[in-house]
Amino acid sequence: MEELLILVDQYDRKKGCAPKLQAHQKGQLHRAFSIFIFDHAGALLLQQRAFAKYHSQGLWTNTCCGHPRPGERTKAAAARRLQEEMGITCSLHKVSTLLYREKVSNQLIEHEFDHIFVGISRSDPIANPDEAHAWRWMKLSHIHTQIDATPGAFTVWFRRIFETIGLAGVLAWKELAPIDR
């Protein structure tokens, strides 16, 4: 059974549901989340998307992304996917939202009302190979330099977040991340 996405309006009010592939083929606005996990030194955990993914295969991106299921709270969905994709369990804090529409690979369109969460992990991930081909911790200043040097190596939404929020904004998010004791 195909995963259903929650279709929303520009204010994140639910308008209905649609199959995941259809929503991306038609560019329908849907609810999503992006997770940024930092270590205690401030490095960000990046993942390289698995090569079997249906779009943006092999590109580097933030720690985890996904979509809440119908009836599921966005923060709970974020925690679920972080565990499923990266094997990480930690407290998450919502820091922002971003509405964007971008073409991705395979003639698909990401049109998302994206809820952005941050957290801090004390350990390395145990990545699910169906989701992430590789992972690495990277200083934010190095990420910014890498995006400028090789933008095609990163997902469009990750680049958009850095363009919109800026390096200083993403640095500030780390300070908002809850610390698990």
LOKOLVEX-338335 format. One record per residue (C-alpha): residue in three letters; x, y, z. Coordinates in steps of 0.001 Angstrom, whole numbers. Example, Ala and Ser with C-alpha at 12.3 -4.5 7.8 and 13.67 -1.06 7.14 Angstrom:
# residues 2
- residu u v w
- ALA 12300 -4500 7800 $
- SER 13670 -1060 7140 $
END
This chain:
# residues 181
- residu u v w
- MET 0 0 0 $
- GLU 1402 3374 -1037 $
- GLU 2129 5943 1632 $
- LEU -356 8826 1856 $
- LEU 782 12423 2282 $
- ILE -1200 15152 4017 $
- LEU -2105 17862 1512 $
- VAL -2172 21360 3025 $
- ASP -2736 24971 2075 $
- GLN -129 27735 2418 $
- TYR -992 28000 6148 $
- ASP -477 24256 6783 $
- ARG -4213 23584 7096 $
- LYS -5123 20071 5990 $
- LYS -6951 19871 2654 $
- GLY -6915 16106 2133 $
- CYS -4524 13283 1339 $
- ALA -2818 11947 -1770 $
- PRO -528 9030 -2607 $
- LYS 3131 10011 -2157 $
- LEU 4212 9518 -5774 $
- GLN 1156 11343 -7144 $
- ALA 1769 14332 -4837 $
- HIS 5331 14586 -6120 $
- GLN 4352 14087 -9764 $
- LYS 1721 16839 -9589 $
- GLY 3671 19118 -7248 $
- GLN 870 19152 -4683 $
- LEU 1602 21113 -1501 $
- HIS 2008 18681 1384 $
- ARG 3226 18586 4993 $
- ALA 6808 17490 5580 $
- PHE 9629 17780 8084 $
- SER 13400 18170 8007 $
- ILE 15611 17229 10946 $
- PHE 19003 18705 11786 $
- ILE 20955 16703 14372 $
- PHE 24061 18294 15867 $
- ASP 26811 16856 18017 $
- HIS 27999 18654 21154 $
- ALA 30737 20440 19196 $
- GLY 28196 21905 16767 $
- ALA 28841 19677 13744 $
- LEU 25774 18685 11726 $
- LEU 24999 15074 10850 $
- LEU 24548 14763 7088 $
- GLN 23257 11773 5202 $
- GLN 23842 10771 1621 $
- ARG 20516 9564 287 $
- ALA 20413 5926 -770 $
- PHE 20830 5288 -4491 $
- ALA 17550 3331 -4588 $
- LYS 15448 6340 -3463 $
- TYR 12831 7507 -5955 $
- HIS 14386 10978 -6261 $
- SER 17520 12880 -5276 $
- GLN 19461 9615 -5134 $
- GLY 23009 9836 -3824 $
- LEU 22751 13507 -2849 $
- TRP 23897 14841 512 $
- THR 21288 16386 2768 $
- ASN 20321 17118 6363 $
- THR 20102 14301 8892 $
- CYS 16600 13096 8052 $
- CYS 13478 14150 6165 $
- GLY 10003 12743 5822 $
- HIS 6266 13159 5938 $
- PRO 3793 12628 8764 $
- ARG 1127 10022 8132 $
- PRO -2546 11004 8200 $
- GLY -3522 11362 11866 $
- GLU 108 11490 13060 $
- ARG 1523 14591 14748 $
- THR 4462 16076 12860 $
- LYS 6884 15966 15806 $
- ALA 6005 12313 16491 $
- ALA 6552 11516 12800 $
- ALA 9930 13238 12907 $
- ALA 11014 11171 15914 $
- ARG 9769 7987 14208 $
- ARG 11629 8641 10966 $
- LEU 14834 9691 12737 $
- GLN 14857 6296 14447 $
- GLU 13893 4414 11255 $
- GLU 16422 6146 8979 $
- MET 19366 6908 11232 $
- GLY 18874 4786 14365 $
- ILE 18877 7899 16545 $
- THR 16575 8666 19438 $
- CYS 16866 12143 20951 $
- SER 14690 15074 21954 $
- LEU 13601 17297 19081 $
- HIS 12633 20967 19055 $
- LYS 10825 22753 16222 $
- VAL 12764 25836 15124 $
- SER 11175 26976 11873 $
- THR 8990 26256 8885 $
- LEU 9717 26711 5217 $
- LEU 7327 26706 2279 $
- TYR 9064 25807 -971 $
- ARG 8471 24348 -4418 $
- GLU 11416 22858 -6323 $
- LYS 11911 20410 -9161 $
- VAL 13908 17338 -8149 $
- SER 15119 14371 -10193 $
- ASN 12916 11990 -12180 $
- GLN 10551 14821 -13220 $
- LEU 9173 15098 -9673 $
- ILE 8364 18232 -7700 $
- GLU 8854 18802 -3987 $
- HIS 6198 21284 -2868 $
- GLU 6348 21245 885 $
- PHE 5269 23031 3997 $
- ASP 8394 21889 5825 $
- HIS 8579 21817 9640 $
- ILE 12212 22017 10743 $
- PHE 13354 20241 13917 $
- VAL 16717 20179 15674 $
- GLY 18291 17874 18227 $
- ILE 21618 16832 19694 $
- SER 22959 13302 19574 $
- ARG 25687 11921 21793 $
- SER 26381 9013 19457 $
- ASP 26950 8194 15813 $
- PRO 23990 6976 13779 $
- ILE 23219 3433 12742 $
- ALA 21929 4302 9287 $
- ASN 19324 2191 7504 $
- PRO 20990 1365 4133 $
- ASP 17604 1542 2370 $
- GLU 17453 5222 3362 $
- ALA 21041 6467 3683 $
- HIS 24007 5318 1641 $
- ALA 26488 7127 3901 $
- TRP 26679 9705 6678 $
- ARG 29180 12161 8137 $
- TRP 29465 14871 10758 $
- MET 30454 18222 9240 $
- LYS 31119 21693 10613 $
- LEU 28495 24154 9394 $
- SER 31101 26487 7883 $
- HIS 32404 23570 5799 $
- ILE 28877 22698 4645 $
- HIS 28327 26258 3478 $
- THR 31638 26150 1549 $
- GLN 30781 22753 19 $
- ILE 27319 23915 -1102 $
- ASP 28904 26925 -2815 $
- ALA 31574 24755 -4476 $
- THR 29402 21786 -5532 $
- PRO 25694 22667 -5237 $
- GLY 24679 19671 -7365 $
- ALA 25974 17299 -4675 $
- PHE 23232 18447 -2255 $
- THR 19442 18163 -2261 $
- VAL 17482 21185 -3416 $
- TRP 15688 21545 -68 $
- PHE 18941 21464 1898 $
- ARG 20399 24170 -355 $
- ARG 17167 26171 -54 $
- ILE 17294 26014 3760 $
- PHE 20875 27313 3786 $
- GLU 19980 30038 1247 $
- THR 16899 31126 3200 $
- ILE 18083 30781 6797 $
- GLY 21773 31418 6211 $
- LEU 24765 30046 8045 $
- ALA 24129 32253 11093 $
- GLY 20517 31089 11287 $
- VAL 21459 27407 11176 $
- LEU 24182 28065 13796 $
- ALA 21514 29628 16028 $
- TRP 19369 26495 15692 $
- LYS 22064 24450 17419 $
- GLU 21632 26649 20502 $
- LEU 17894 25845 20499 $
- ALA 18427 22089 20323 $
- PRO 17359 20260 23502 $
- ILE 20111 18459 25349 $
- ASP 19231 14973 26581 $
- ARG 20765 14254 29962 $
END
